[in-house]
Amino acid sequence: MTGGAGGDGLLVVGVDIGNSTTEACVATVGERGTDYLGTALTRTTGVKGTPDNTEGAVAAVRRAFDDARRARPGLGSAPHVVLLNEATPVISGLAMETISETIITESTMIGHNPTTPGGSGIGVGTTVAIDALSGARGPTIVVVPPGRDFDDVAAEINDATDRGVEVVAAVLAHDDAVLVVNRLHAAIPVVDEVGAVEKVPLGMDAAVEVADPGRTVRTLSDSYGLASVFGLDPDQTRQVSPVARALTGNRSAVVVRTPSGDVTDRRIPVGTLTLAGAGKTLHVDVDAGAEEIMTTLARVQPLQDATGEGGTHVGGMLAQIRDTMTDVTGRPASEIRIRDVLAVDTVVPSEVQGGLAGEVSPERAVALAAMVRTSRSRMQVVADRVAHELGCRSEIGGVEGEMAVRGALTTPGTAVPIAVLDLGGGSTDAALLDRDGACSAVHVAGAGELVTKLISSELGLDDRDVAESVKRHPLARVESFFHVRHEDGTVQFFADPLPPHVFARVVVMTPDGPAPVPTRRSVEHVRAVRREAKRKVFAVNALRALRQVAPGGSLRLLDFVVLLGGSALDFEVPDLIADVLAPHGVVCGTGNVHGTEGPRNAVASGLVDAWARR
């Protein structure tokens, strides 16, 4: 990396301690200008703005010296000064709560979606154990327990059919559906992999549906289809509608009706959020949804504090954030104030209580991010420790927001007034530098971690690393051992065969090759979930944050907006934000600090620039 002028000036290092990463920039500052020599990036050690940051800051400085091809501090080369940002602790927490839960008592209905069903069509009849086929009367659905060989099962069904028994479908414990169907005299729909097959009620009305390859069930995933199959009245149809929703998108399904059972859809109390600010205090039920929460928040801006109802999920989350800040600042929890919240509506797959095969139903949920910011920083302690470790002078070089915009100004094509959006992990930060040199900054809750949590929950991944990979990389579908179809429809061929474990799977195209996503959803569905999660968090927060720093709250008075931070490197977030800002006539794009560093190192470079100006 090169700067404006070379020379033998003073060796200066800027260090930006962030929530997730710590960045450093080495430069020489002399009469002929500033020459930027090298940069580095490490993980932040400890909570931002605490003495634990020392280790990460020292490591970043040493790596920056390596990048600049200078001897590390203490080994023959020492900087004149190390400049640290005024890193105010910003702690964010996340909570996600399902608002409703489908409960099926006494196994009234069972839905299932194995990967290897056999046959096709729908069969409606009475459930009968395979050992009792000889006495079956009328349309019969055979229930086969574990331990039965597929050859024997097929032979017994064929014998029963030859004797006049009307076998219309079968339910198996093992994954033998295709093997059984291939040996039957007459094909019937067969669903397998029912782990709790021994709990399937016998002698009850039931329906089995298997769709043709590439299609999904139509009758059993429709409330009126269920009503037609089982002769339900309007009240019963209303009760079983959650079952139909649970089966939507499945290739196969089993539904058993037991007259003694019932279906209920009950509300789960998730707690009340109390928002205080602007001389008023308002209460809002979390289960009212994200829109109602954010509308209430707007009525109390600027927010002074938020509390959750005791004994509830939201109350526990906010209490945990306060406890963390108490550990960071030494202040009692009663003095910690929540400064911002972000609520997001989402849908999560919830297990149907009472089902026999891990049935899930899409249920409405609310994700909540909360943030607390304290004015009591312990950065001077960090500066003193950095100075001791490196054997040089160290000081607080400037406020983070102002340094970020100064660093962003090195992006080609920008000028004051300029605003920056720092897209981090827990919070989205905005700052504005006007023509008079005045700087204003704001932090709002919600950023990359919330997006990851939304993707993980909505796709039912239960794996943060997989969700993070889905967030960061494009998707594809492996259609053969030698080619994939990307999410944009283009096809890519490979000279060497792809690994067997990714065949016919939805994958993320990582730099190390395709990695499977553990979902039965289509590429289109996964892509829609990913983009919607980013829109709900980054696009919404971009507007929220910029309106708070824009003159008079008008986005049209902003000229340049520069995106900074790790999430600005995302392959689609910059476009999403640019799209929402386009109607306001704002020039928006990803920062390129010094024309070489991309959206990284803005604060560290701004610290050096500010020191050079002084």
C-alpha positions, 0 to 999 in steps of 0.5 A: 500500500502506498500513500501520498509521499515517502520519506523518513518521517515518524513511524505512526500506527493506528489501531482500530479495536472493533466488536469482532476484529482489530485492525492496524495501519502503519505509516510514516508521517513527515513534512512531505506527507503521509506514506501508508506502509502496511495493514493487518487484521486480527480478532478482537480479544475480550469485549470491545473497550476493555483491558482484554483488548490489549493482546489483540491490539499488540498482535495487530501492530506486529502483523502490520509491521510484518506487512510493511516489511519492517522489524517488529517492535522490540526487535530493532524498530519501534513506532513513534506513537500507537494511536487507539480509537476511543472504543466505547463498549457496545454489547448486543444480544439476540433472542428469538421466540416462537409465538405460536406452537402447534400441538397435536394430542393423542396423535390425531394426525401424523405427517411424514416426509421421507426421502425414499417413498415408493409408488405414487397417488393417494390411498385412503383406508383403515390401518391394519398390522401386516400380521392381521391382513388375512382378516382385513375388510375394505380398503386397507393401509398396511402398517409394517413394524421394524425387523421385517424383510422387504421381500417378505413384506412384498410377498405378504401384500401380494398374497393378501391382494390375490385373496381379495384384500383391497390393499391401498397403501403401506407404512414402513419402519425401514427405508424399503419403500422402493424395494417393496413397490418394485415387487408388488403385483399392483403399485400402491403409495408406500411411505417408509422411514416412520421411526415410531411406526409401532405407535401408529394407531391401528383400526383407524381411518388414514390416508397415505399420499405419495407425489410423483418425482419433482412434485409435492402432495396436493390433497393432504397438504390442503385443509379442504383436501383433509376435510374431503378425505375424512369427512370433517365438519367446519370446526374439525377442518379449522382444527386440522389446518396446522397439519395441512401447513406442516405437510406443505412442500412434502413429497409424501405424507401419512395422516391418521385420524383418531376420534379421541384426539384433538388439535389445538393451536395455543399462544405462548406468552413471550413477555412484554417489552417496556420502552422508555424515552421522550418523556413517556413509557410504553409497553408492547407485547412481543407476540404482537410482532416486529412491526408493532414493536418498531412502531412503539419504539419510534414513538419513544425515540430517543430510547433511554432504556428498555426492560423485559417482563420478569420470568420471560424470554425477552426479560432474561435476554435483556437482563443478560446484556445488563450483566455483561455490561456490569462485568465490563464497566464495573457499574451496577446492572441498575445503571445500565441502559438499553439504547436500541432494539431491533425486532424482526418477524420471521418463520421457524420450523417448530416440531409438532408436539405429538407427531410420530415422525419429527413433523414440523410446522412453520410457526411465526416468531420474533427475533429481537436484538438489543444494544447497550452503549456506555460512555465509560470506556477503559481505553486508557488502560489499554493504551498504557498496556500497549505502550508497555508491551511495545516499548513506545508511546501510546494514546487515544487518537480520536473518536471512532465515528469521526476517524471512520469518515476520515478514513472513508474519505480516502476512497476515490470519488468521495468528498464531504459531506460524507456518511459512513455505514459500518456494518459489524457483527452486533451493531450497525454504526453510522457517522456523518462528517459535514462541510464544517468538520462537525461529526455525528455518530449513532449505533443501532442494534442488529447486524451480521450475527442477527442475519446468521441467526435468522438464516439458521432458525428459518432453515432449521439448520441448528448449526451456526457455521453452516448458517454463516456459510449460507450467508457468505457464499452463493448457492448451487444445486449439484445435478451430476458428478460433473456439473452444478447449476448456480442459483442464478441459473448458470451451469458450471462443469468440472473436469474432476468428479465432485464428492459423492456426499454433495450429489443431488444436494443444495450446496454453498460454493465456498472457496474450498469447493461445494459444501452441502446444506442440510436441508430438503428445501430448494435452492430458490427457497434457501436463497429467498431466506438468505436475502430476506434476512439481510434485507430485514436487518441491513437494509432496515438498519441502514435507513434507521441509522442514516436518518438519525445522522442526516440533517433534519432526518432527510436522506435526500440531504446526504451526498455520499454514503460509504459502506465499511466493515466486514459485512460490506464485503458480502456479495449482496448486502451492498447492492441491497442497501444501494437499492433502498437508498437509490430513491433518495438520490444518494451515491452509495457504494463499498468503501475502498480505503486508500484505493487498495484496502476495500472497506477495511482499515478506515478507522485505523487510517483515519487515526493516522490522518488525524494525527498527521493533521495535528 
